[in-house]
Amino acid sequence: MLFSTVLVWLLVAVGFVVALPALWVLARGLWPEGVGRFRRVAELGLIKSFLVGLGPLVVGIVLIAVIAKLPKMGALAALVGGGLLAWGLIGAGGVAALVGERLWPSAEPWRQVKHGGLTLVCCALLPVVGWFVLLPLMAVIGGGIQVRAWFLKEPVEGQIG
């Protein structure tokens, strides 16, 4: 293996370590209520979110395949795929917030997201399993969290149960 190949993979890993927690903290800063909803949905169950996330994944793959077949539309297909991936990973910020809240309960909410996000990303750096199972799984679960958050019923203040 050439040094340049090793350097490329190292820089890709460093990019994920920096970019994903930064994306989740940015989402927390721009849409604190939204990330709070994502966290509450993540708390309700990740398996349900995974199953719900399969729907947008299948629709997205079909859409990308159709767009990619059109002449000179490869860039649009890549843009749609990247947008779908980013949408799912923003939803995974709810998992990062939940992990951070459980591991660092006394920290500020943005620090909880940052620390929980770094924990998730470090798990995703695990060779092969992290790259090809955990990272895509986080994106699918995040898409499910996004969809489930649309239907989350907010408790009315003063309401019990």
N, C-alpha and C positions, 0 to 999 in steps of 0.2 A: 504494500500500500504506500502510495506516495505521500509525502509530507503535505502537499497541497490538498489532497483528499481528506486527510485527518484534520487539517485546519478548517476546511469547509464545514465538516460535521461538527467540529467544536464551536464554530461561530454560529451555526444554526441552533445548537443547544443553548448557547449564551443568549441568542436572540429570543428564544422561547422563555428563558428564565427572566429576562427583563420585560419582554412585551406582554405576556399574559397577566402577571400581577399588576402591571401598569394599566392595562386595559380594564381590569376589574376595579382598581382604585379610581380610575377616570369615570367609569360608570357610576361608582358610589358617589363621586363628587358631583356629577351632572344630574343623576336621577336617584337620589337617596331613597325616595319612596319606592321606586321600581326595584332597586336592589333589595330593599327590605321585603318586598313582596316575593322576590325570587328566593330569598332566604327562608321565608315561611313556607313556600312551596317545597323547597328542598327538604325541609324538616318533616313534611308530610309523607315523604317516601321517594327514594331515588329510583326504585324499580318501576313505579308508575310513570315517573318522568321519562325513563328510558323507553318504555312502551309507547308513550304518547309522542316522544321524539322521533320514533321510527317513521311516523306519517310525513312530517316535513322533510325527512331525509329521503324517503322514496320519491316524493313529489319533486324535490330539488334535483335528484339524480336524473329523473326523467326529463325535467326541464333543461338541465345542462346538456343531456344527450341530444335533445331535439335542437337546441340552439347550436351545438357544435357541428351538427350535420349540415346546417345552412352554410352557403358559401361566404367566406371571409367573416365569420362570426366567432372564431376561436377566442378572440380577446373578450368578447361579451360573455361567452360561456365561462371563461376564467373569472371574470368579474362577478358573475352570478354565483359561482362556486365559492369565491372568496367572501362575498357578502353573506351567503348562507353559513359558512364556517364562522365568521365573525359574530353573526347573530346568535348562533348556538353557544359560542364561547362566552359571550356577554351574559347569557343565561346561566352559564356555569359559575359566574360570579356569585350566585346565590349559594352554591356549594362552598365556595371559598369563604363567604361570609359566615356560613354555618360552622365550618371547621374552625375558623378564627375565633368565633364567639365561644365555642366549646373549649378550645385550648387556652385562650387568653380572655377570660370573662371580664377582667377589670380594665382592659385596654379600650381606647376610643374605637368607635365603629370603623373608621377608615384604616386604623392599624390592624384591627381584626381581619379586615378584608385582605390587607397586604400580607399579613403573616399566614393566614389560611391559604391565600393564593400561592405564596412561596412553598408552602407544604405540599399543595397539590402538584405544582410544577416540578418540584424535586422528585415526587413519586413518578411523574410522567417521564422523567429522564432515565428511568430504569431501562437498560438496553432491551430492545425487541418488545417486551411486554408493555413497557411504558409508551413506546413510540407507536406501536401498531394496535394496542388494545386500550390502554388508559386514556391517551389523548383523544382518539376518535370517540371513545365512550363518553368522555367529558363533553364533547361537542354535541353528541346525540342527547345526552341527559340535559344539557343546557337548552337545546331546542325544545325539549319536552317541558322544561321549567318555564320557558317563555310562553308556550301555549297554555299551560296550566295556570299561569299567573293571570292570563286574560279572564279566566273563569273563577278566580279566587274570590270568595265572598269575604269582605272585610267585616270584622265584628263591629257592631254598633257600640259606641261608648256607653258604658253602664250595663251592657247586656251580659248576662251570665250564661256560660256554656255556649 
